[in-house]
Amino acid sequence: QVQVAESGGGLVQAGGSLRLSCAASGSSISINDIGWYRQPPGKQRDLVATITRSGRTNYADSVKGRFTISRDNGKNLVYLQMNSLNSEDTAVYYCNVKWGTSWDAWGQGTQVTVSA
C-alpha cells in the first residue's frame, strides 16, 4: 500500500505563486500515474494536472500556462508549481497516486486560498 501526503498550501495574494508537494510512502512498488485535483468551495472535485511515469503531462484548460506538474520518481515525490494565482484557484488540492495494476491512494488535501 501507499500513503499520500500533500503539503505547501496556504494563503497567497492574486498574482502570487505556491508550490505544492505530494509525498508517497509505505511501499517499494513503483508509482505509475499521479494526478492533482482540486475542489473549490461549493464545487465538484476536478482534475488539475496529471503526470505519467515517463513524465508526460496534461493540464486542465484553466491552469495551462500557469501550473507545472513534475515528479521525482526516485523519491516518490510530485510537485505542482502554481504561478499567476487568481481567486478561481482557491480550493482544496488533492494528490492521487496510482501504483501496481489497479491501486490508488489519495492524500488528505491541502488548502490553497487566493485573495483577489
C-alpha positions in Angstrom: 0.0 0.0 0.0 0.9 3.6 -0.4 0.3 6.6 1.9 0.0 10.0 0.3 0.5 13.4 1.9 0.2 16.9 0.4 1.8 20.0 1.7 2.6 23.5 0.6 -0.8 25.1 0.6 -1.6 28.5 2.2 -2.9 32.0 1.7 -1.5 34.0 -1.2 -2.4 37.2 -3.0 -3.6 37.2 -6.5 -0.7 37.0 -8.9 1.5 35.1 -6.4 2.9 31.6 -6.5 2.8 28.5 -4.5 4.4 25.1 -4.8 2.5 22.1 -3.6 4.3 18.8 -2.8 2.9 15.3 -2.7 4.9 12.6 -1.0 4.1 8.9 -1.4 5.5 6.4 1.0 4.9 3.0 2.5 5.6 0.8 -0.5 8.5 -0.1 -2.7 6.2 -0.6 -5.7 6.9 1.9 -8.5 4.4 4.7 -8.8 2.6 5.0 -12.1 0.4 8.0 -12.8 -0.1 10.9 -10.4 -2.8 13.5 -10.6 -3.5 16.7 -8.8 -7.2 17.5 -8.2 -8.9 20.4 -6.6 -12.3 21.1 -5.1 -13.3 24.8 -4.9 -15.8 25.8 -2.3 -19.3 24.6 -3.3 -18.0 22.9 -6.4 -17.0 19.4 -7.6 -13.6 17.9 -7.4 -11.9 18.4 -10.8 -8.7 17.3 -12.3 -5.9 19.9 -12.4 -2.9 18.1 -13.9 -1.6 14.6 -14.4 1.9 13.2 -15.0 2.7 9.7 -16.1 5.6 7.6 -15.0 7.5 8.6 -18.1 6.8 12.3 -17.5 4.0 13.0 -19.9 1.8 15.8 -18.6 -1.7 17.0 -19.1 -3.4 20.1 -17.7 -6.9 21.4 -17.3 -7.5 24.4 -19.6 -8.0 26.7 -16.6 -4.4 26.2 -15.5 -2.5 25.7 -18.7 0.5 28.1 -18.9 0.3 28.8 -15.2 0.7 25.5 -13.4 3.5 22.9 -13.9 3.4 19.4 -12.6 6.7 17.5 -12.1 7.9 14.4 -10.4 10.9 12.8 -8.9 10.5 9.0 -9.4 13.4 8.1 -7.2 11.9 10.0 -4.3 8.3 9.3 -5.0 7.6 13.0 -5.0 5.4 15.1 -7.2 5.1 18.8 -7.3 2.6 21.3 -8.6 4.1 24.7 -9.2 1.4 27.3 -9.3 2.0 30.7 -10.7 -0.2 33.7 -11.5 -2.7 32.5 -9.0 -6.2 34.0 -9.0 -9.3 33.7 -6.9 -10.6 30.9 -9.1 -7.7 28.8 -7.9 -8.9 28.8 -4.3 -9.6 25.2 -3.5 -8.6 22.2 -1.5 -5.9 20.4 -3.6 -5.6 16.7 -3.5 -2.9 14.3 -4.8 -3.9 11.0 -6.3 -1.2 8.3 -6.7 -1.7 5.2 -8.9 0.5 2.2 -8.4 0.6 -1.5 -9.1 -2.1 -2.7 -11.5 -5.2 -1.0 -10.1 -4.4 0.6 -6.8 -4.7 4.2 -6.0 -4.4 6.4 -2.9 -5.4 9.9 -2.0 -3.9 12.4 0.3 -5.7 14.4 2.9 -5.7 17.6 0.8 -4.1 21.0 1.3 -5.9 24.3 1.3 -5.0 27.0 -1.2 -6.6 30.3 -0.7 -6.0 33.2 -3.1 -7.1 36.7 -2.1 -8.1 38.8 -5.0 
